[in-house]
Amino acid sequence: MLRHAGAMPPPLLLHLLLLLLLFLTATHCMKFDAERLAARQRIDAKWDLLDASSSRSSRRGRQIQPKEISIQ
């Protein structure tokens, strides 16, 4: 197959270049900021503490009694 000066590159080469571009874009998007990650963990820990304390106080407020078990 003869090539001319202005011939298009083969489709395989175009596909490889496209995959390389997608890979580079994906790796750039996967970078993370350690400060943001630490802040997110602190926020999650505070929410966990808030959920635990609110469920405890709601049980106390309703005066839940344990269910009686009848033995037959």
C-alpha positions as CSV (number, residue, x, y, z in Angstrom):
1,M,0.0,0.0,0.0
2,L,1.5,3.3,-1.1
3,R,1.1,6.4,1.1
4,H,0.8,9.9,-0.2
5,A,2.2,12.9,1.7
6,G,-1.3,13.9,3.0
7,A,-2.5,10.4,3.7
8,M,-4.5,9.8,6.9
9,P,-2.9,7.6,9.6
10,P,-4.3,4.1,9.9
11,P,-7.4,3.6,12.1
12,L,-5.4,1.5,14.6
13,L,-3.1,4.4,15.2
14,L,-6.0,6.7,15.7
15,H,-7.6,4.3,18.2
16,L,-4.4,4.0,20.1
17,L,-4.0,7.8,20.3
18,L,-7.6,8.1,21.5
19,L,-7.1,5.5,24.2
20,L,-3.9,7.3,25.3
21,L,-5.8,10.5,25.6
22,L,-8.6,8.9,27.6
23,F,-6.1,7.3,29.9
24,L,-4.3,10.5,30.5
25,T,-7.6,12.3,31.2
26,A,-8.8,9.6,33.6
27,T,-5.5,9.6,35.6
28,H,-5.7,13.3,35.9
29,C,-9.2,13.1,37.3
30,M,-8.2,10.4,39.8
31,K,-5.8,12.8,41.6
32,F,-7.0,13.6,45.1
33,D,-6.3,16.3,47.7
34,A,-5.2,14.9,51.0
35,E,-6.6,17.9,52.9
36,R,-10.1,17.4,51.3
37,L,-9.9,13.7,52.2
38,A,-9.0,14.4,55.8
39,A,-11.8,17.0,56.1
40,R,-14.3,14.5,54.7
41,Q,-13.3,11.9,57.3
42,R,-13.7,14.5,60.1
43,I,-17.2,15.4,58.8
44,D,-18.2,11.8,58.6
45,A,-16.9,11.1,62.2
46,K,-19.0,14.1,63.5
47,W,-22.1,12.8,61.7
48,D,-21.6,9.4,63.3
49,L,-21.3,10.9,66.7
50,L,-24.4,13.0,66.1
51,D,-26.4,10.0,64.9
52,A,-25.3,7.9,67.9
53,S,-26.2,10.6,70.5
54,S,-29.5,11.4,68.9
55,S,-30.6,7.7,68.8
56,R,-29.6,7.3,72.5
57,S,-31.5,10.3,73.6
58,S,-34.6,9.5,71.6
59,R,-34.7,6.0,73.3
60,R,-34.4,7.7,76.7
61,G,-37.2,10.2,75.9
62,R,-39.7,7.5,74.9
63,Q,-38.9,5.3,77.9
64,I,-38.7,2.1,75.9
65,Q,-39.2,-1.0,78.0
66,P,-37.8,-4.3,77.1
67,K,-40.3,-6.8,75.7
68,E,-41.4,-9.4,78.2
69,I,-40.7,-13.0,77.3
70,S,-43.2,-15.6,78.3
71,I,-41.9,-19.0,78.9
72,Q,-44.4,-21.8,78.3
